Amino acid sequence: KPGTKTLMRNTDGTIAIDASGRDAPSKNAGITILNTRNITDKPATAPFFMTKQDTKTLFVRYMERGTGHIYELPVGQSELRKISDTTLTKTYETLWGQNGKTLIARRLDDAGLIENLYSYIEEAGTSSTTIGVAVGKITSTKISGNVKTLAVSPDHTKFFYLNKIDNDFVGYISDFSGKTLATRKTQTFSSPTGSWNISWPNSNIISFLTKPSANIHGSLYFLNLKTQGFEKILGEINGLMALVSPDAKKILYTASTKGSISTYVYNVATNESVILPIKTLVDKCIWSLSNSDLVYCAIPTSVLAGDYPDDWYQGIVSFSDEIWKVDVKTSRTELIAGKNLFQSGGGVDVENLSLSPNEDYLAFTNKRDSTPWIIKTR
């Protein structure tokens, strides 16, 4: 593992440990409790922020998992708008194009196989809050091949997908090109294994993370799209979960440690890891879009002994989270939303985070029931 320095301090220099002995957010954390709401009580895919160019209004958009119908909420308002009533049952994931009009819907077909649909939303002139009123349609094209995983570019204009071809796994880049799936695709990667968690944090970097498991050494690699180089960045870390910063210079990561977890930040240039005064899985975090030292994280109020992240992935363990802002350079923390704000829903086990462009709103889904939420961060 890279050289590790211990840095677990409050802003006054004292050690940041709470009464239970777990890593705790700093005692000098500023507290900001603001608006929070459950967008709908129906299971949905990860919410996506978009700004409509004609009105400059900020919306959060999502797909209902059971029906495939698409809804949007004007941020700061209360009424949902129905955008499409095209039925795509058993949709469990959506990856959105830049303007929210194109998306890839991942669903299970009648045989229980994964189907990947490049979709375009044909919106009507007005949207409706009345359930059952047809206001728009989706036209879809199936992405051919045995697609194992996908990732969207930071600007949401392109997507990468890994396709199994014979005994190899081949990576392609294609465009969110409009109404139909682009016929042109560029091969950028080939591997004998397809067991990767893939993300596209930086315009020039696609990250490849081995599937995390508590008892297996994990590794993180960078594919440089300019040089086509494939470089190992982190490795030999049990239960490795990683979140790469937008500039690809820092990596927030979680390691499995003797039945628990520890959270670190790794500096790619200096090859140094610093332990942070928080204890969370980095799947519950998102980097700031404007400050390379800030992350927003959902932090469990308690972490019981277990095999992580396996127990969480498999639903053996569920968490009750609070939302914090963390400065990875100073270890200063700021509470955004305490657990009391989520009591009406029985607590939230946060995943699939998304930030609005100005970082004044954060959206996510509750892993317990897949319902989407939105909170005001300031």
Secondary structure, DSSP 4 states (H G I P E B T S, - for coil): --EEEE--B-TTS-B-B-TTSSB---TT-EE----EEES-SS-B---EEEEETTTTEEEEEEEBTTT--EEEEETT----EEEE----TTEEEEEE-TTSSEEEEEEE-TTS-EEEEEEEEEE-SS-BSSTT---EEEEEEEPPSEEEEEEE-TTSSEEEEEEEETTEEEEEEEE--SSS--S--EEEEEES---EEEEEEETTEEEEEEPP-TTSEEEEEEEETTT--EEEEEEEEET-EEEE-TTSSEEEEEEEETTEEEEEEEETTTTEEEE-S----GGGEEE-SS-TTEEEEEEES---S--TTHHHHTTS----EEEEEEETTT--EEEEE-GGGGGGGT---EEEEEE-TTSSEEEEEETTTTEEEEEE--
